[in-house]
Amino acid sequence: MLYHIYETQRSLMEPFTDFAQAAAKLFSNPMSPFSESPLAQRMSAGYELLYRLGKDYEKPAFEIHSVDVDGVGVAVHERIEMDKPFCELRRFKRFSDDTATLTKLKTQPVVLIVAPLSGHYATLLRDTVRTMLKDHKVYITDWKNARLVPLADGEFHLDDYVNYVQEFIRHLQGIYGNCHVISVCQPTVPVLAAVSLMASRGETTPLTMTMMGGPIDARKSPTSVNNLATNRSFEWFENNVIYRVPENFPGAGRRVYPGFLQYTGFVAMNPDRHASSHYDYFKDLIKGDDASVEAHRKFYDEYNAVLDMDADYYLETIQTVFQDYKLVHGTWDVRSPDGKIERVRPQDITTTALFTVEGELDDISGSGQTEAAHDLCSGIVRKEQRHLEAKGAGHYGIFSGRRWREVVYPQVRAFILEHEKPQAKIAAPVTETPDDNPPQRTAAAAATKAVAPVPKAAAKPLVKPVATAAVKTPVKAAAKTPTKPTAKSPAAVATRWVAPAPAATTSKPTGAAAPADVSVATPAKATVTAAASARTRRNAVRKA
């Protein structure tokens, strides 16, 4: 019922909000006679503040259209890579007509940024994305507002969040061979669970996990967020903060934790700070300080835009992370998409490096909560683990703003680069992602068709290069040879990607090399033998 009352109030206030916006322009426009009155600036500032306090804040756009890479402007195109009922996987693809820059972009690490589903939209990480685009291929999870998801799309649980993350990781691994994962705040817990389950099954896990300001162990240095979750029972949350979406939205009838309640909670944590910020905004409008005014608008356009969360996901997160501490106690079971129940075991992770980041002044995830991941991931050797406490940084400072760009990001970038490996499918994107490079894909297809009908004279020279590639790179190079006959520098791939081949492989190639050798070498040998027999018979006839 509260949700319906709120929407009714917002609808009634909307005309007055529009009037406040018009009045603010009326007193500030130099062409208006009202702007000449003695109190024009104060009247305009007052109406502008009223408009900002009463307006409805929609989902902001990322608005990242270009980035600077080593002094070269690179265009950025944002697109949806995968569309799930409750989340979109977005890619920020970069374009450049500078050959050297383009070559550099193609070899940079692939990073999946898992944005929080805790009230704000993924655009809160705009600065994170923009900074990382200079040195990485960037993908991000863009969670949808639950009130816009029809009931026909089903419910959304914490298990579904974990399964989404695994699916996105596998998607990037299928294109590039592997990827790096960065989780900010709330998703550190489901991301750790997702990678743990992949490790327990024997799947390939990401090269690195970077966890920033998340409640891995919410028992350490509890904050006001932790205290609220622990001092209230599960039933209290279910009865007091869960409401059904009104009829005027696509998700009508869905049980959600409404965004306006979350926003009220955010403001209640620091009411004095927000009040002084709005008062400073009023004074800046009077003084005509356009830079400060615009900075305020940008921050609150993002901060005031909130989304509804599905009730099942929210309640399960409260119980699993903040009340029962199932991750640290080793009692968390996750249901896979096929219905199988699996236990989350972070100690099974062995091949993924771990980097945790905390802010010294973080008032949402207390000191030590994120660092606790190192104790849980006991299977990762110590030299592959790293921790950073950003001095003077609050919760938002570790992923946005000056401290993020100057203190945190350089270490994150170095950590990822240190553990980066040659992309196993560096030539595969022409077939995996059709819109990446159409000209190259067409040329590759034409080359394949041209080589297929091998002339008799050309059959024999083709045998030796294939066999040589199979010896030097028994798995990677040989697997790639059938799809791209003109493989380049297979030995360079073997140097860092694949372990040295056993001595036995020199006489008996393994993996995909054997079929390749048979399919090419057998016709060539038969053709040469037949030709030799014909010449012998002709010589015999001449001699006779």
C-alpha positions in Angstrom: 0.0 0.0 0.0 2.9 2.4 0.8 4.1 2.1 -2.8 0.7 3.1 -4.1 0.6 6.1 -1.8 4.1 7.2 -2.9 3.2 7.0 -6.6 0.0 8.9 -6.0 1.9 11.7 -4.2 4.5 11.9 -6.9 1.8 12.2 -9.6 0.1 15.0 -7.7 3.4 16.8 -7.1 4.6 16.6 -10.7 2.7 19.7 -12.0 4.2 21.8 -9.2 7.7 20.4 -9.9 7.2 21.4 -13.6 6.1 24.9 -12.5 9.1 25.3 -10.3 11.4 24.5 -13.2 9.6 27.0 -15.5 9.7 29.7 -12.8 13.5 29.1 -12.2 14.1 29.8 -15.9 11.7 32.7 -15.9 13.8 34.5 -13.2 17.2 33.5 -14.7 16.7 34.1 -18.4 18.3 37.4 -19.4 15.5 38.0 -22.0 12.8 37.8 -19.3 11.8 41.1 -17.6 11.5 39.2 -14.3 15.3 38.7 -14.3 15.7 42.4 -13.8 14.0 42.4 -10.4 16.2 42.8 -7.3 15.6 39.3 -5.9 15.7 37.5 -9.3 18.7 35.4 -8.5 17.4 34.2 -5.2 14.0 33.5 -6.6 15.5 31.5 -9.5 17.8 29.6 -7.1 14.9 28.8 -4.7 12.7 27.5 -7.5 15.6 25.5 -9.0 16.2 23.8 -5.6 12.5 23.0 -5.3 12.5 21.5 -8.7 15.6 19.4 -7.9 14.1 18.1 -4.7 10.8 17.2 -6.3 11.6 15.8 -9.7 11.6 12.2 -10.7 15.1 10.9 -11.5 15.2 8.5 -14.4 18.0 6.0 -15.1 21.1 8.1 -16.3 23.1 7.2 -19.4 26.8 6.2 -19.3 27.5 8.9 -21.9 31.0 7.6 -22.6 31.6 8.4 -26.3 35.4 8.6 -26.4 38.5 8.0 -24.3 42.1 9.1 -24.7 44.6 6.3 -25.2 48.2 7.5 -25.1 47.2 10.9 -26.6 45.0 9.4 -29.3 41.2 9.9 -29.3 39.4 6.6 -29.4 35.7 6.4 -30.2 33.5 4.3 -27.8 30.3 2.5 -28.9 28.1 1.1 -26.2 26.0 -1.9 -27.0 24.1 -4.8 -25.3 26.1 -8.0 -25.6 23.6 -10.2 -23.7 20.1 -9.5 -22.6 18.7 -11.4 -19.6 15.4 -10.8 -17.9 16.9 -8.9 -15.0 20.3 -7.8 -16.4 22.0 -6.6 -19.6 25.7 -7.3 -20.3 27.0 -4.1 -21.9 30.1 -3.8 -23.9 32.0 -0.6 -24.5 33.7 -1.3 -27.9 36.5 1.0 -28.9 37.3 2.2 -32.5 40.3 3.9 -33.9 41.7 4.7 -37.4 45.3 4.8 -36.0 47.0 1.6 -36.9 49.4 1.5 -33.9 46.6 2.3 -31.4 44.3 -0.3 -33.0 46.9 -3.0 -32.7 47.4 -2.0 -29.0 43.7 -2.1 -28.3 43.3 -5.6 -29.7 45.9 -7.1 -27.3 44.6 -5.4 -24.1 43.1 -7.5 -21.2 39.4 -8.2 -21.1 37.6 -7.1 -17.9 34.1 -7.9 -16.6 32.9 -5.3 -14.1 30.1 -6.6 -12.0 28.1 -3.6 -10.8 26.2 -3.7 -7.5 22.5 -4.5 -7.4 21.8 -2.5 -4.2 19.7 0.5 -5.1 21.6 2.5 -7.7 22.1 1.8 -11.4 25.3 0.6 -12.9 26.0 4.1 -14.2 27.2 4.8 -10.7 30.4 3.2 -12.0 30.7 5.6 -14.9 34.1 6.8 -13.7 35.3 3.3 -13.2 34.4 2.3 -16.7 35.8 5.5 -18.3 39.1 5.0 -16.6 39.5 1.4 -17.4 38.7 1.8 -21.0 42.1 3.4 -21.5 43.8 0.1 -20.9 41.2 -2.7 -21.1 38.3 -4.2 -23.1 35.4 -3.4 -20.7 32.1 -5.2 -20.1 29.7 -4.4 -17.3 26.5 -5.8 -15.8 23.7 -3.4 -16.1 20.9 -4.5 -13.7 17.3 -3.7 -14.6 14.7 -2.0 -12.5 12.5 -4.8 -11.1 9.3 -2.8 -11.5 9.9 -2.9 -15.3 10.3 -6.7 -15.4 6.9 -8.4 -16.1 5.8 -11.2 -13.7 5.9 -13.6 -16.7 9.8 -13.4 -16.5 9.7 -15.2 -13.1 11.4 -14.4 -9.8 15.0 -13.4 -9.2 16.9 -15.0 -6.4 20.5 -14.6 -5.1 21.2 -17.9 -6.8 20.2 -16.4 -10.1 22.6 -13.5 -9.5 25.4 -16.1 -9.0 24.3 -18.0 -12.2 24.2 -14.8 -14.2 27.8 -14.0 -13.3 29.0 -17.5 -14.3 27.2 -17.2 -17.6 28.8 -13.8 -18.3 32.2 -15.2 -17.5 31.8 -18.2 -19.7 30.6 -15.9 -22.5 33.8 -13.8 -22.4 36.0 -17.0 -22.0 34.3 -18.4 -25.2 35.4 -15.2 -27.1 38.8 -14.4 -25.6 39.9 -17.6 -23.8 39.7 -15.9 -20.4 39.0 -12.6 -18.6 39.5 -10.6 -15.4 36.6 -9.8 -13.0 36.2 -6.7 -10.9 33.3 -6.6 -8.3 32.4 -3.4 -6.5 30.6 -3.5 -3.1 27.6 -5.9 -2.9 28.6 -8.2 -5.8 31.9 -9.3 -4.1 29.9 -12.0 -2.4 28.0 -13.5 -5.4 31.2 -13.1 -7.6 33.3 -15.1 -5.1 30.5 -17.7 -5.0 30.4 -17.9 -8.8 34.1 -18.4 -9.2 34.2 -20.9 -6.4 31.5 -23.1 -8.0 33.3 -22.9 -11.3 36.5 -24.0 -9.6 34.8 -26.9 -7.8 33.4 -28.2 -11.1 36.9 -28.0 -12.7 35.9 -25.2 -15.1 38.4 -22.5 -16.2 38.2 -19.6 -13.7 39.1 -15.9 -14.4 42.7 -14.9 -14.4 42.1 -12.4 -11.6 39.4 -11.3 -9.1 39.5 -7.7 -7.9 37.1 -7.1 -5.0 36.4 -3.6 -3.9 34.6 -2.5 -0.7 32.4 -5.6 -0.3 30.9 -7.4 2.7 32.7 -10.7 2.4 32.7 -11.0 6.2 30.1 -8.6 7.6 31.0 -9.4 11.2 34.2 -7.3 11.0 34.1 -3.6 11.8 30.2 -3.5 11.5 28.8 -0.3 10.1 25.3 1.2 10.3 24.3 -0.9 7.3 25.4 -4.1 9.1 23.8 -3.1 12.4 20.4 -2.5 10.7 20.6 -6.0 9.1 21.5 -7.7 12.3 19.3 -5.8 14.7 16.1 -6.6 12.7 14.7 -10.0 12.1 14.2 -11.6 8.7 10.4 -11.3 9.2 10.7 -7.5 10.0 12.3 -6.9 6.6 9.7 -9.0 4.9 6.8 -7.2 6.6 8.1 -3.6 6.5 10.1 -3.0 3.4 8.6 -5.3 0.8 5.7 -4.0 -1.4 4.0 -4.8 -4.6 4.6 -2.7 -7.8 1.6 -0.5 -8.7 -0.5 -1.2 -11.8 1.0 1.6 -14.0 4.4 -0.3 -14.4 5.2 -3.4 -16.6 6.1 -5.3 -13.4 2.8 -4.7 -11.7 2.2 -7.1 -8.8 5.8 -8.0 -8.4 7.1 -8.0 -4.8 10.0 -5.6 -4.5 12.1 -3.5 -2.2 11.2 -0.1 -3.7 13.9 2.3 -4.7 12.4 5.3 -2.9 12.7 3.4 0.4 16.3 2.7 -0.4 17.0 6.3 -1.2 15.4 7.3 2.1 17.8 4.9 3.8 20.8 6.4 2.0 19.9 10.0 3.0 19.2 8.9 6.6 22.8 7.7 7.0 24.2 11.2 6.5 21.3 13.7 6.6 23.5 16.7 7.7 25.9 16.2 4.8 23.0 16.1 2.2 21.3 19.2 3.8 24.6 21.2 3.6 25.2 20.1 0.1 21.8 21.4 -1.1 22.3 24.6 0.8 25.7 25.1 -0.9 24.0 24.4 -4.2 21.5 27.2 -3.5 24.4 29.6 -2.7 26.3 28.6 -5.8 23.3 29.4 -7.9 23.1 32.9 -6.4 26.8 33.5 -6.9 26.7 32.1 -10.5 29.3 29.5 -9.8 28.5 27.4 -12.8 31.2 24.8 -12.2 30.1 23.9 -8.7 26.4 24.0 -9.7 27.1 21.5 -12.5 29.1 19.2 -10.3 26.2 19.1 -7.8 23.7 18.3 -10.5 25.8 15.5 -12.0 26.3 13.9 -8.6 22.7 14.0 -7.5 21.4 13.0 -10.9 23.2 9.7 -10.3 22.7 9.5 -6.5 18.9 10.1 -6.7 18.3 7.6 -9.5 17.4 4.4 -7.8 15.8 1.1 -8.8 13.5 -1.5 -7.3 15.0 -4.9 -6.3 13.2 -8.2 -6.5 12.0 -9.1 -3.0 13.4 -12.7 -3.1 16.9 -11.5 -4.0 16.9 -8.7 -1.4 15.7 -10.9 1.5 18.1 -13.8 0.6 21.0 -11.3 0.6 20.1 -10.0 4.0 19.9 -13.5 5.4 22.9 -15.1 3.6 25.4 -12.2 3.9 24.4 -10.2 7.0 22.5 -12.5 9.3 23.7 -16.1 8.8 27.2 -15.4 7.3 26.8 -18.5 5.2 29.9 -17.7 3.0 32.3 -17.5 5.9 30.8 -20.4 7.8 30.9 -22.6 4.7 27.2 -23.4 4.7 26.0 -21.6 1.5 24.4 -23.8 -1.1 23.5 -22.5 -4.5 21.0 -23.9 -6.9 22.3 -24.1 -10.5 20.1 -23.4 -13.6 19.4 -27.2 -13.9 18.3 -27.5 -10.3 21.4 -29.0 -8.8 22.4 -27.9 -5.3 26.1 -27.1 -5.0 28.1 -26.0 -1.9 30.2 -22.8 -2.2 33.8 -23.6 -1.5 36.2 -20.7 -2.0 39.1 -22.9 -1.0 38.8 -24.7 -4.3 40.0 -21.6 -6.2 43.6 -22.2 -7.2 44.3 -20.6 -10.5 42.8 -17.1 -10.0 44.8 -14.3 -8.5 43.0 -12.2 -5.8 43.2 -8.5 -5.2 41.1 -6.8 -2.5 40.6 -3.0 -2.1 39.2 -1.2 0.9 38.8 2.5 1.8 40.2 3.8 5.0 37.0 5.8 5.7 34.5 3.4 4.2 31.2 3.7 6.2 29.3 1.1 4.3 31.8 -1.9 4.2 33.9 -1.7 7.3 37.7 -2.3 7.5 38.6 -6.0 7.1 35.3 -7.1 5.5 36.7 -7.3 2.0 40.2 -8.5 3.1 38.5 -11.5 4.7 38.4 -13.0 1.2 42.1 -14.0 1.5 41.4 -16.3 4.4 38.6 -18.0 2.6 40.5 -18.5 -0.6 43.2 -20.7 1.0 43.9 -22.5 -2.2 45.4 -19.4 -3.8 49.2 -19.2 -3.2 50.2 -16.1 -1.2 52.2 -14.5 -3.9 49.0 -14.4 -6.0 47.2 -12.4 -3.3 47.3 -8.7 -2.7 45.5 -6.1 -0.5 45.2 -2.3 -0.7 43.8 0.1 1.8 43.2 3.5 0.1 44.2 6.2 2.7 41.6 8.9 3.0 39.1 7.2 0.7 35.5 6.6 1.6 33.2 4.0 0.0 32.8 5.9 -3.3 36.4 7.0 -3.4 37.7 3.6 -4.1 36.0 3.4 -7.5 35.2 7.0 -8.4 37.0 10.3 -8.2 40.6 11.4 -7.8 41.7 8.7 -5.3 40.3 6.0 -7.6 42.2 7.4 -10.6 45.4 8.3 -8.9 45.8 5.7 -6.1 43.6 2.6 -6.7 43.4 2.3 -10.5 47.2 2.2 -11.1 47.5 -0.8 -8.8 44.5 -2.5 -10.2 45.9 -2.0 -13.7 49.3 -3.3 -12.7 47.8 -6.4 -11.0 45.7 -7.3 -14.1 48.6 -6.8 -16.5 50.9 -8.9 -14.3 48.5 -11.9 -14.6 47.4 -11.3 -18.2 48.1 -14.1 -20.6 48.0 -14.2 -24.4 44.3 -14.4 -25.4 43.8 -18.0 -26.5 41.4 -17.0 -29.2 43.1 -13.8 -30.3 42.1 -14.6 -34.0 38.7 -16.2 -33.0 36.7 -13.0 -32.5 36.2 -12.8 -36.3 34.0 -15.8 -36.0 32.8 -15.4 -32.4 31.7 -11.8 -32.6 30.6 -11.2 -36.2 30.5 -7.4 -35.9 34.0 -6.9 -34.7 35.9 -6.9 -38.0 33.8 -7.8 -41.0 36.5 -7.3 -43.6 38.9 -9.7 -41.8 36.2 -12.3 -41.4 35.4 -12.1 -45.1 39.0 -12.4 -46.1 39.5 -15.4 -43.8 36.5 -17.2 -45.2 37.7 -16.5 -48.8 41.2 -17.8 -47.9 39.7 -21.0 -46.4 37.6 -21.7 -49.5 40.7 -21.0 -51.7 42.8 -23.5 -49.9 40.2 -26.3 -49.7 40.6 -27.6 -53.3 44.3 -28.2 -53.0 46.1 -28.7 -56.3 48.3 -31.8 -56.6 51.5 -29.9 -56.8 50.6 -27.8 -53.7 49.6 -30.7 -51.6 53.0 -31.8 -50.5 54.3 -28.4 -49.2 51.3 -28.1 -46.9 52.1 -31.2 -44.9 55.3 -30.0 -43.3 54.0 -26.7 -41.7 51.0 -28.4 -40.2 53.2 -31.1 -38.6 55.7 -28.5 -37.3 52.9 -26.5 -35.6 51.6 -29.7 -34.0 55.0 -30.4 -32.5 55.6 -27.0 -31.1 52.1 -26.3 -29.8 50.4 -29.6 -29.4 47.1 -28.1 -28.2 46.7 -24.5 -29.0 48.4 -24.1 -32.4 47.1 -27.4 -33.7 43.5 -26.6 -32.7 43.7 -23.3 -34.5 45.3 -24.7 -37.7 42.2 -26.2 -39.3 40.2 -22.9 -39.0 43.0 -20.7 -40.2 45.5 -22.4 -42.5 47.9 -19.6 -42.6 48.6 -19.7 -38.8 51.3 -17.2 -37.8 54.0 -17.7 -35.3 52.7 -20.8 -33.5 55.9 -21.0 -31.5 55.3 -17.6 -29.9 51.9 -18.8 -28.6 53.5 -21.9 -27.1 56.1 -19.9 -25.2 53.7 -18.4 -22.6 50.4 -20.2 -23.1 51.2 -23.9 -23.2 53.6 -26.0 -21.2 56.6 -27.6 -23.1 55.5 -30.7 -25.0 56.7 -34.1 -23.8 59.4 -35.8 -25.9 56.9 -38.4 -27.1 54.9 -35.8 -28.9 57.6 -35.3 -31.5 56.9 -38.7 -33.0 53.2 -38.8 -32.3 51.3 -35.5 -32.3 48.5 -35.2 -29.8 45.1 -33.4 -29.7 43.7 -32.0 -32.9 47.0 -32.4 -34.8 46.4 -36.0 -35.8 43.1 -35.4 -37.7 44.7 -32.4 -39.4 47.8 -34.5 -40.5 45.6 -37.3 -41.8 43.2 -35.2 -43.7 46.0 -33.3 -45.5 48.9 -35.7 -45.7 47.1 -38.9 -46.9 45.8 -37.4 -50.3 49.2 -35.8 -50.9 51.1 -39.1 -50.4 48.6 -41.1 -52.5 48.9 -38.5 -55.4 52.7 -38.6 -55.3 52.8 -42.4 -55.3 50.4 -42.7 -58.2 52.4 -40.2 -60.2 55.7 -42.1 -59.7 54.0 -45.4 -60.8 52.8 -43.8 -64.0 56.3 -42.5 -64.8 57.8 -46.0 -64.2 55.3 -47.6 -66.7 56.0 -45.0 -69.4 59.8 -45.5 -69.0 59.3 -49.2 -69.3 57.3 -48.8 -72.6 60.0 -46.5 -74.1 62.8 -48.9 -73.3 60.8 -51.8 -74.8 
